[in-house]
Amino acid sequence: MVTIRPCQEQDLVLLRAYIPTPGQPDRHDKRFERQQSGRSTFLIAWAGDLPVGAGEILWNGCDAPEINQHYLDCPELNGLDVWPAELRSQGIGTAIISAAEDLARQRACHRIGLGVDDHNPRAAALYLRLGYQETGRRYLDRYHYFDDDGIRHEVADPARFLVKQLELTPGPPDH
Ligand SMILES: CC(C)(COP(=O)(O)OP(=O)(O)OC[C@H]1O[C@@H](n2cnc3c(N)ncnc32)[C@H](O)[C@@H]1OP(=O)(O)O)[C@@H](O)C(=O)NCCC(=O)NCCS
């Protein structure tokens, strides 16, 4: 059983210790900074006192301009990860996705998107099973990492964008 909640500053120590970010040593910190600036919500999954997964809702949508221009008002769930790998396939990823969708509904978002790299068919299968739909929009998922010698590498992975329509819960009736 996991609980999902937005990252707090004191969580960063445990995140750095328990969820590795190979080649991106300040990844958790960057995500927390984005959350604090209001651009994202950095969700953490907890099993007791230990962080076991994370995902970030980018409220301004996918960073890639080739997607963003078509999906205004569509937040993106980015960088979903469950760690350690032995904890995968137990519903933690689904719980993070569900929490992200709830937050998007609370902000009256009618849809939420996510990108999936071409080399990740298992993740794509999960998203499609959870109601995300193909948009036909493709893009390059760009990021960088540092190797053991401190050399920076730029990556551009071919990816596609999926979107789920969100049913908004009606509020209480007016009197
Ligand atoms: C993708 C991921 C976040 C899903 O989280 P999860 O907790 O394993 O997901 P759930 O248990 O809720 O659902 C499991 C389903 O996820 C899918 N899946 C995707 N990648 C998977 C992986 N590496 N291992 C296991 N299941 C994976 C499968 O369809 C799986 O269904 P199955 O259990 O019937 O095989 C997680 O597997 C993970 O961290 N993978 C590595 C990082 C990654 O690929 N992130 C996604 C970037 S788009």
The ligand as a Gaussian input file, in Angstrom:
#p B3LYP/6-31G(d) Opt

LIG

0 1
 C        6.401000       2.403000     -16.089000
 C        6.308000       2.330000     -14.569000
 C        6.360000       3.723000     -13.959000
 C        4.956000       1.701000     -14.237000
 O        4.883000       1.595000     -12.820000
 P        4.465000       0.203000     -12.177000
 O        4.328000       0.412000     -10.707000
 O        5.380000      -0.879000     -12.622000
 O        3.053000       0.038000     -12.859000
 P        1.830000      -0.793000     -12.360000
 O        2.264000      -1.851000     -11.397000
 O        0.796000       0.165000     -11.905000
 O        1.408000      -1.436000     -13.710000
 C        2.281000      -2.442000     -14.283000
 C        2.264000      -2.344000     -15.760000
 O        3.141000      -1.307000     -16.163000
 C        3.704000      -1.663000     -17.400000
 N        5.147000      -1.532000     -17.297000
 C        5.841000      -0.632000     -17.983000
 N        7.152000      -0.737000     -17.737000
 C        7.313000      -1.719000     -16.874000
 C        8.460000      -2.307000     -16.229000
 N        9.715000      -1.876000     -16.493000
 N        8.253000      -3.302000     -15.351000
 C        7.003000      -3.710000     -15.099000
 N        5.887000      -3.211000     -15.677000
 C        6.038000      -2.214000     -16.557000
 C        3.239000      -3.016000     -17.763000
 O        2.163000      -2.913000     -18.688000
 C        2.775000      -3.563000     -16.455000
 O        1.767000      -4.476000     -16.597000
 P        2.054000      -5.962000     -16.085000
 O        2.348000      -5.835000     -14.620000
 O        0.786000      -6.658000     -16.407000
 O        3.235000      -6.415000     -16.873000
 C        7.425000       1.484000     -13.934000
 O        7.371000       0.187000     -14.425000
 C        8.817000       2.057000     -14.142000
 O        9.310000       2.814000     -13.315000
 N        9.471000       1.681000     -15.254000
 C       10.828000       2.206000     -15.549000
 C       10.803000       3.695000     -15.851000
 C        9.831000       4.002000     -16.975000
 O        9.779000       3.289000     -17.959000
 N        9.051000       5.069000     -16.789000
 C        8.039000       5.478000     -17.756000
 C        8.500000       6.586000     -18.598000
 S        7.248000       6.981000     -19.815000

